[in-house]
């Protein structure tokens, strides 16, 4: 769009990150203004799973985490061979969901991110029903190939938004400001701004 920016029309399919099964298809438009402002995104998706099935999956994940007698802690997930210990799979699943909100916020027209590894995770045991984790995640920046370290605090209760606070730093850059708060569910994410972590 002359003197304004670039608009993209996208059609893509989604898949379950664990099983690789088709999870639906989406149509989207993304407008990147020339100014340093966030992109304007419009997206419509059709899902192969219904909301009840998604809620059941969320509840199974939640119950698996709640049934732990000790806090979940771990490091280097997946390991250097790409393996994830079964006991750490719930923490990995939430890391995938939470880090996607960071990647969404940080990505630009020319730079994208992928979750490379959870360097560390620690679950906080709470008296209420909310699940809370602290993570250090490594995001792979494309096309620079740089690894960006981000601290992420995630809280979640099924049927409520997944909340993510984060800050990111890298060896080559000063400490970057983090979002305030990203929110969504373990099945999908939306954004919400708030205070820094």
Backbone as a ProteinNet text record, in pm:
[ID]
protein_1_A
[PRIMARY]
XXXXXXXXXXXXXXXXXXXXXXXXXXXXXXXXXXXXXXXXXXXXXXXXXXXXXXXXXXXXXXXXXXXXXXXXXXXXXXXXXXXXXXXXXXXXXXXXXXXXXXXXXXXXXXXXXXXXXXXXXXXXXXXXXXXXXXXXXXXXXXXXXXXXXXXXXXXXXXXXXXXXXXXXXXXXXXXXXXXXXXXXXXXXXXXXXXXXX
[TERTIARY]
87.1	0	91.4	94.9	189.4	183.5	301.9	318.5	257.5	220.3	162.9	232.2	249	311.8	276.2	298.6	271.7	157.5	69.4	-41.3	-27.1	-38.8	-24	-156.6	-188	-303.7	-250.7	-291	-235.8	-345.6	-316.4	-401.1	-307.2	-338.7	-249.2	-327.1	-265.4	-325.7	-248.1	-313.9	-251.6	-249.1	-157.2	-152.2	-125.6	-168.5	-143.4	6	68.5	214.8	262.8	178.5	219.6	201.4	83.9	50.8	78	86.1	101.9	-29.1	-140.7	-270.8	-316.6	-391.2	-448	-541.9	-520.9	-604.2	-698.8	-687.3	-777.1	-705.8	-780.2	-721.2	-762.3	-679.3	-701.2	-681	-752.2	-732.6	-698.4	-597.7	-555.2	-509.4	-522.3	-456.6	-368.4	-249.6	-154.5	-105.5	-123.4	-79.2	36.7	153.9	271.6	286.8	253.4	273.1	421.3	455.3	594.8	645.5	556.2	595.2	627.2	694.6	732.1	613.1	501.5	386	355.5	283.2	256.6	171.3	181.8	99.9	-47.4	-132.7	-276.6	-312.9	-369.7	-395.7	-544.7	-595.5	-731.7	-721.7	-780.6	-766.1	-896.6	-927.8	-1044.9	-1000.5	-1033.5	-991.7	-1111.2	-1103	-1198.3	-1119.5	-1174.1	-1102.3	-1160.4	-1073.6	-1121.5	-1168	-1124.5	-1170.2	-1274.1	-1375.8	-1473.5	-1425.8	-1490.9	-1448.2	-1450.9	-1548.2	-1554.7	-1431.9	-1387.4	-1268.9	-1144.5	-1134.4	-1021.4	-1023.6	-1142.3	-1155.5	-1117.5	-1155.5	-1118.9	-967.2	-901.6	-755.4	-690.5	-743.2	-692.1	-707.1	-823.8	-848.4	-756.6	-730.7	-638.7	-497.9	-452.3	-320.6	-316.2	-419	-427.1	-422	-503	-506.3	-372	-306	-173.6	-74.7	-79.6	10.4	-29	-158.3	-206	-179.4	-171.2	-151.1	-6	83.8	223.6	235.8	310.9	329.3	439.4	532.3	640	631.8	684	686.1	766.3	719.8	792.5	911.3	1030.3	1149.9	1227.1	1299.6	1379	1465.5	1550.3	1636.9	1664.8	1702.4	1739.3	1633.1	1514.6	1400.9	1373	1379.6	1427	1579.2	1628.1	1772.2	1842	1973	2049	2014.8	1940.4	1896.2	1750.8	1688	1549.5	1447.9	1491.8	1401.5	1346.8	1222.9	1158.6	1114.9	1159.9	1117.8	965.9	898.1	751.8	702.7	774.7	733.2	739.5	818.7	834.1	744.2	670.6	584.3	481.1	415.2	320.9	388.7	507.7	580	618.2	656.3	689.6	565.8	450.9	327.5	292.9	303.8	274.9	381.1	507	613.4	586	537.6	504.1	395.3	289.8	179.5	225.1	296.7	338.7	439.2	537.9	640.2	583.3	474.1	415.4	364.1	320.3	277.1	396.8	513.4	634.9	676.7	677.1	717.5	624.1	494.5	395.1	427	457.8	483.5	613.4	719	850.5	867.4	790.7	809.2	775.1	847.8	823	810.1	798	788.2	914.4	1029.4	1157.3	1219	1165.8	1227.1	1120.4	1151.6	1060.9	1134.9	1060.8	1119.6	1059.7	1139.6	1095.8	1145.8	1065.1	1110.3	1213.9	1336.8	1444.6	1453.4	1444.4	1464.1	1415.9	1367.2	1344	1473.1	1543.8	1669.7	1642.2	1537	1500.5	1352.4	1293.8	1154.4	1140.6	1058.1	1029.3	882.5	813.6	673.7	665.2	575.8	548.4	422.3	430	313.7	230.5	104.7	16.6	-96.3	-154.3	-265.5	-396.6	-406.1	-527.2	-515	-606.8	-609	-525.8	-467.4	-390.8	-256	-214.5	-82.7	11.2	133.1	229.6	367.6	433.2	567.4	656.2	784.7	889.3	972.6	999.2	1077.9	1192	1298.5	1395.7	1392.3	1356.4	1344.4	1442.9	1488	1571.6	1486.8	1480.8	1410.3	1513.1	1491.5	1580.2	1527.7	1607.8	1567.9	1607	1512	1536.8	1520.4	1603.2	1710.7	1846.9	1855.8	1986.7	2055.3	1978.2	2029.1	2068.6	2040.3	2073.2	1979.8	2030.4	1949.3	1917.1	1790.7	1743.6	1695.3	1748.1	1706.2	1593.7	1485	1371.9	1330.9	1302.9	1243.8	1093.3	1020.3	875.5	809.9	714.7	631.3	492.2	442.5	317.3	221.5	96.8	-8	-125.9	-192.6	-301.1	-400.3	-527.2	-636.7	-729.3	-762.9	-849.8	-977.5	-1019.8	-1137.6	-1108.7	-983.6	-940.7	-820.9	-792.9	-678.3	-545.4	-458.1	-319.3	-252.5	-187.4	-124.4	26.3	91.4	235.9	296.2	394.1	477	617.1	690.7	824.9	917.3	1046.8	1147.6	1253.3	1312.3	1409.7	1540.3	1651.2	1783.3	1864.2	1969.9	2063.2	2202.9	2301.9	2440.5	2474.8	2413.9	2449.5	2364.6	2264.1	2173.5	2157.3	2114.1	2081.4	1956.8	1926.2	1805.1	1687.1	1606.8	1490.8	1371.8	1286	1164.6	1078.4	1010.1	921.1	780.5	695.2	555.7	512.1	405.3	353.3	292.2	191.9	110.6	52	69.6	0.6	-100.5	-212.3	-310.2	-372	-424.2	-489.3	-523.3	-547.8	-567.2	-455.2	-450.4	-347.4	-372.1	-494.4	-526.7	-506.6	-515.5	-499.6	-466.8	-409.5	-361.2	-421.9	-435.1	-465.9	-371.9	-368.2	-272.3	-342.6	-271.4	-319.4	-197.4	-193.2	-74.3	-92.7	21	16.3	154.5	179.1	306.3	415.3	540.8	654.5	671.5	736.2	765.7	869.7
-116	0	121.7	199.2	310.7	405.1	442.9	537.1	489.4	363.4	315.2	190	89	-34.5	-152.2	-271.7	-393.7	-471.9	-523.4	-605.5	-744.2	-846.8	-985.4	-1058.6	-1145.9	-1233.8	-1375.4	-1444.1	-1575.9	-1680	-1798.5	-1914.3	-2023.7	-2082.5	-2183.4	-2283.4	-2398.5	-2499.1	-2505	-2551.1	-2564.8	-2712.3	-2746.5	-2885.3	-2891.9	-3001.3	-3026.6	-3046.3	-2968.8	-2974.6	-3109.5	-3182.8	-3312.7	-3425.4	-3431.4	-3545.7	-3519.8	-3393.1	-3359.9	-3366.2	-3397	-3404.7	-3266.8	-3264.8	-3140.9	-3083.4	-2957.2	-2892.5	-2789.9	-2764.8	-2670.7	-2587.6	-2494.4	-2405.5	-2262.2	-2168.9	-2027.4	-1939.9	-1829.4	-1721.2	-1597.6	-1523.7	-1406	-1295.1	-1172.9	-1058.2	-995.2	-954.2	-889.9	-763.3	-650.9	-522.4	-473	-457.2	-401.6	-256	-161.5	-20.3	12.9	113.7	157.4	210.7	271.3	322.6	205.3	234.1	129.3	93.5	63.9	24.5	-123.2	-187.9	-330.3	-358	-478.3	-512.1	-519.7	-498.4	-512.9	-648.8	-735.2	-872.6	-902.3	-965	-1016.1	-1163.7	-1251.5	-1394.6	-1466.7	-1563.8	-1649.3	-1792.1	-1878.8	-2018.4	-2111	-2222.7	-2331.1	-2443.7	-2499.3	-2600.1	-2738.4	-2839.7	-2976.4	-3033.1	-2972.4	-3014.2	-2914.3	-2964.1	-2869.7	-2818.2	-2715.7	-2650.1	-2745.8	-2838.1	-2933.8	-3023.3	-3066.4	-3151.4	-3074.5	-2948.6	-2864.2	-2845.4	-2819	-2801.1	-2929.8	-3045.3	-3172.8	-3191.8	-3156.2	-3166.2	-3072.8	-2949.6	-2855.2	-2913.1	-2972.3	-3028	-3146.3	-3231.9	-3344.6	-3294.1	-3192.3	-3134.1	-3073.4	-2998.8	-2935.4	-3040.4	-3146.1	-3250.7	-3321.5	-3343.1	-3407.5	-3323.1	-3191.8	-3102.5	-3097.6	-3087.6	-3076.4	-3203.5	-3317.8	-3443.9	-3466.6	-3379.2	-3392.3	-3368.3	-3453.3	-3433.4	-3330.9	-3313.4	-3215.1	-3117.5	-2996.2	-2901.2	-2958.1	-2929	-2970.4	-2876.7	-2933.1	-2855.3	-2931.3	-2859.1	-2925.3	-2825.6	-2879	-2793.7	-2863.3	-2782.2	-2830.1	-2922.7	-2864.7	-2936.8	-2880.6	-2958.8	-3096.6	-3102.7	-3224.7	-3240.5	-3232.5	-3250.4	-3233.3	-3339.1	-3443	-3544.7	-3524.9	-3417.4	-3389.6	-3461.4	-3522.8	-3598.2	-3511	-3542	-3475.5	-3584.6	-3574	-3671.3	-3662.1	-3776.7	-3774.1	-3685.3	-3681.8	-3598.8	-3449.7	-3411.7	-3270.4	-3227.9	-3323	-3289.2	-3180.6	-3183.4	-3073.8	-2936.9	-2930.5	-2803	-2757.1	-2851	-2819	-2767	-2832.9	-2790.9	-2646.7	-2610.5	-2473	-2376.1	-2421.9	-2336.6	-2304.2	-2402.1	-2379.5	-2273.2	-2288.2	-2191.8	-2053.5	-2047	-1917.8	-1845.9	-1920.1	-1854.7	-1807.6	-1869.2	-1822.9	-1680.1	-1641.3	-1501.8	-1406.7	-1451.4	-1369.4	-1356.6	-1467.8	-1466.4	-1379.1	-1386.1	-1303.7	-1155.7	-1119.2	-979.4	-928.9	-1012.8	-969.8	-976.2	-1061	-1079.5	-952.4	-932.1	-818.6	-871.2	-780.2	-820.9	-894.3	-861.2	-917.5	-1017.1	-1027.9	-1112	-1200.5	-1330	-1424.2	-1504.9	-1577.9	-1653.2	-1793.1	-1885.4	-2021.6	-2060.4	-2135.3	-2184.6	-2292.9	-2269.4	-2366.3	-2461.1	-2406.2	-2490.1	-2418.2	-2496.9	-2446	-2471.4	-2365.6	-2380.6	-2422.1	-2366.6	-2407.4	-2380.8	-2461.6	-2443.1	-2477.1	-2398.6	-2424.1	-2393.8	-2489.3	-2469.6	-2410.1	-2313	-2256.2	-2322.4	-2377	-2438.9	-2328.2	-2320.9	-2216.2	-2277.7	-2197	-2244.4	-2242.8	-2158	-2156.2	-2260.3	-2259.4	-2360.7	-2323.2	-2205.1	-2157.3	-2229.5	-2263.1	-2322.6	-2209.3	-2209.4	-2102.8	-2162.8	-2115.8	-2161.2	-2041.7	-2055.1	-1964.4	-2040.5	-1978	-2039.5	-1947.9	-2007.1	-1938.9	-2014.4	-1943.8	-2007.7	-1944.5	-2023.4	-1973.1	-1966.8	-1847.6	-1828.5	-1814	-1886.6	-1880.2	-1770.4	-1666.4	-1553	-1580.1	-1560.4	-1578.3	-1444.3	-1405.4	-1482.7	-1464.9	-1392.4	-1361.8	-1483.1	-1587.9	-1708.8	-1683.7	-1565.7	-1534.2	-1611	-1647.6	-1710.2	-1603.3	-1583.8	-1482.2	-1553.3	-1511.8	-1568.8	-1483.1	-1548.8	-1477.3	-1544.7	-1461.4	-1512	-1495.7	-1599.5	-1598.2	-1649.9	-1576.4	-1624.9	-1648.9	-1770	-1812.1	-1857.7	-1811.6	-1860	-1905.4	-2012.4	-2070	-2144.8	-2131.2	-2207.6	-2238.6	-2366.3	-2398.9	-2315.2	-2275.2	-2191.4	-2044	-2010.8	-1871.9	-1847	-1721.6	-1692.1	-1736.9	-1786.2	-1814	-1677.4	-1646.7	-1515.4	-1531.6	-1445.5	-1452.1	-1314.4	-1307.7	-1188.1	-1229.5	-1140.6	-1179.2	-1059.7	-1089.5	-995.1	-1077.4	-1017.2	-1086.9	-1008.1	-1079.4	-1019.2	-1104.9	-1049.2	-1127.3	-1073.5	-1150.5	-1107.9	-983.8	-968.9	-858.4	-734.2	-742.1	-629.1	-596	-475.1	-436.4	-514.1	-511.7	-575.3	-514.2	-598.8	-548.4	-542.2	-447	-440	-558.8	-608.9	-722.2	-674.2	-768.4	-734.8	-711.1	-671.4	-684.6	-818.2	-845.4	-960.4	-1012.4	-1140	-1204.3	-1298.2	-1317.5	-1408.8	-1492.3	-1605.4	-1697.4	-1822.4	-1931.1	-2058.5	-2150	-2266.2	-2360.7	-2404.4	-2386.2	-2424.5	-2309.9	-2185.6	-2072	-1947.8	-1848.4	-1730.4	-1604.2	-1505.4	-1369.7	-1278.1	-1152.2	-1060.3	-959.7	-917.8	-816.3	-748.3	-617.6	-548.4	-512.1	-504.9	-470.8	-434.5	-452.2	-411.9	-514.4	-466.3	-556.6	-650.1	-763.9	-862.9	-808.4
0	0	0	-109.2	-121	-1.2	45.4	156.4	288.7	297.5	423.1	475.1	390.2	436.1	347.3	396.5	320.3	383	297.8	345.5	284.5	370.4	326.7	347.3	253.6	263.6	276.1	381.2	410.6	422.4	372.9	395.4	445	559.8	615.5	699.3	721.1	807.4	937.8	1041.4	1172.5	1210	1299.9	1343.9	1493.3	1553.7	1694.4	1711	1799.9	1810.5	1862.8	1937.4	1991.8	1891	1829.7	1743.9	1596.9	1557.4	1416.4	1339.5	1407.9	1342.2	1296.3	1186.8	1136	1241	1277.9	1379.3	1318.2	1188.4	1123	1018.9	958.4	858	888.1	841.5	873.3	750	747.8	651.8	733.6	689.7	766.2	673.3	722.3	659.5	766.3	725.3	815	746.6	813.6	760.8	845.8	782.3	850.5	808.8	897.7	864.6	855.1	776.3	765.1	898	976.4	1107.8	1198.8	1309.7	1406	1495.7	1436.3	1515.3	1488.7	1581	1563.4	1440.1	1385.6	1269.6	1306.7	1208.1	1225.1	1165.7	1248.8	1207.7	1216.4	1111.6	1111.9	1074.4	1156.2	1131.8	1160	1074	1093	1071.1	1167.1	1159.1	1173.2	1103.9	1125.6	1190.1	1296.4	1374	1347.8	1349.4	1334.6	1467.7	1578.8	1711.5	1759.7	1829.3	1883.1	2017.8	2067.3	2191.1	2310.5	2313.6	2425	2427.1	2310.1	2301.9	2346.1	2306.5	2347.7	2499.3	2555.5	2700.5	2774	2720.7	2782.9	2783.3	2673.2	2667	2768.9	2779.3	2879	3020	3048	3181.3	3211	3111	3131.8	3163.8	3089.4	3115.3	3255.7	3291.4	3422.9	3534.1	3521.6	3625.1	3636.2	3523.8	3527.1	3607.1	3588.5	3662.1	3809.8	3839.2	3977.7	4058.9	3993.1	4064.4	4106.2	4063	4103.1	4253.2	4322.9	4466.6	4496.1	4401.1	4415	4298	4315.9	4203.8	4086.1	3966	3845.8	3828.3	3814.3	3783	3677.1	3593.3	3491.3	3417.7	3332.4	3250.7	3118.5	3020.5	2886.4	2827.3	2803.2	2746.9	2607.4	2500.5	2497.2	2515.7	2543.7	2560.5	2424.5	2421	2296.5	2191.2	2229.7	2133.9	2091.7	2142.2	2106.9	2193.4	2303.5	2390.2	2502.7	2542.2	2655.2	2752.3	2876.7	2978.7	2994.1	3004.5	3018.8	3133.3	3245.5	3359.5	3327	3224.4	3189.1	3071.7	3013	2899	2931.2	3050.6	3079.8	3084.7	3143.1	3149.3	3009	2922	2783.3	2710.3	2729.5	2661.7	2697.1	2824.8	2864.6	2813.9	2804.6	2749.9	2603.8	2528.2	2387	2376.3	2456.3	2452	2497.5	2609.6	2663.1	2575.2	2523.8	2441.5	2308.3	2263.3	2137.2	2149.9	2270	2286	2280.4	2331.1	2321.8	2175.2	2103.7	1963	1880.4	1910.8	1840.5	1861.7	1985.9	2017.3	1955.9	1954.6	1908.9	1756.5	1688.8	1544.6	1467.8	1359.8	1271.6	1129.2	1034.1	894.1	848.4	908.2	864.5	961.5	1083.2	1186.1	1250.3	1261.8	1326.4	1431.8	1512.7	1623.5	1631.7	1684.3	1710.6	1848.7	1924.7	2054.2	2030.6	2076.5	2058.1	2177.6	2298.4	2416.5	2541.3	2637.1	2772.7	2848	2883	2957.7	3101.2	3161.3	3296.5	3319.5	3408.5	3446.7	3593.7	3662.9	3803.5	3827.5	3885.5	3920.3	4060	4077.4	4208.5	4261.8	4382.8	4444.7	4510.5	4471.1	4521.7	4603.6	4690.7	4773.4	4695.4	4591.2	4509.8	4398.2	4304.3	4198	4076.1	4076.5	3961.5	3954.2	3833.6	3809	3770.3	3828.3	3800.8	3777.2	3671	3634.9	3605	3637.8	3590.5	3488.9	3375.1	3269	3226.8	3180.9	3096	2964.8	2857.9	2726.2	2629.3	2532.8	2423.8	2297.6	2238.5	2112.3	2001.5	1892.8	1776.5	1685.1	1666.9	1583.8	1439.3	1348.8	1206.1	1136.3	1043.9	981.5	1047.3	1160.5	1218.7	1280	1311.3	1377.6	1522.3	1575	1713.6	1806.9	1924.4	2028.2	2131.8	2158.5	2251.5	2377.8	2492	2619.1	2677.4	2716.9	2776.2	2905.9	3006.5	3130	3115.3	3152.5	3135	3262.8	3315.3	3425.1	3367.7	3389.1	3328.5	3437.7	3431.4	3521	3436.9	3487	3407.4	3494.8	3459.2	3515.4	3398.4	3375.1	3261.3	3262.3	3143	3129.2	3147.1	3181.7	3198.1	3106.3	3077	2989.8	3050.4	2965.3	3001.9	3012.1	3124.1	3141.4	3138.6	3061.9	3043.6	3065.7	3156.5	3172	3132.6	3066.6	3022.8	3007.5	3008.5	2959.4	2887.7	2785.7	2702.2	2697	2686	2672.9	2577.4	2522.4	2441.1	2466.2	2429.2	2450.6	2370.2	2253.4	2164.1	2183.1	2270.8	2286.1	2431.9	2458.3	2595.2	2636.1	2764.1	2811.3	2737.8	2677.5	2605	2697.4	2671.8	2750.7	2715.1	2813.6	2790.4	2773.3	2750.2	2740.6	2878.1	2882.7	3011.4	3023.7	2949.1	2980.2	2852	2826.3	2716	2775.5	2710.7	2767	2657.1	2696.7	2605	2681.4	2613.5	2682.5	2639.4	2697.7	2656	2512.7	2463.9	2327	2228.4	2271.1	2180.3	2258.7	2194.2	2265	2209.4	2295.6	2252.8	2328.9	2295.7	2357.3	2446.8	2548.9	2641.7	2699.6	2703.5	2752.7	2899.9	2972.6	3114.5	3163.9	3292.1	3352.9	3324.9	3328.3	3305.8	3423.2	3397.2	3500.3	3593.8
[MASK]
+++++++++++++++++++++++++++++++++++++++++++++++++++++++++++++++++++++++++++++++++++++++++++++++++++++++++++++++++++++++++++++++++++++++++++++++++++++++++++++++++++++++++++++++++++++++++++++++++++++

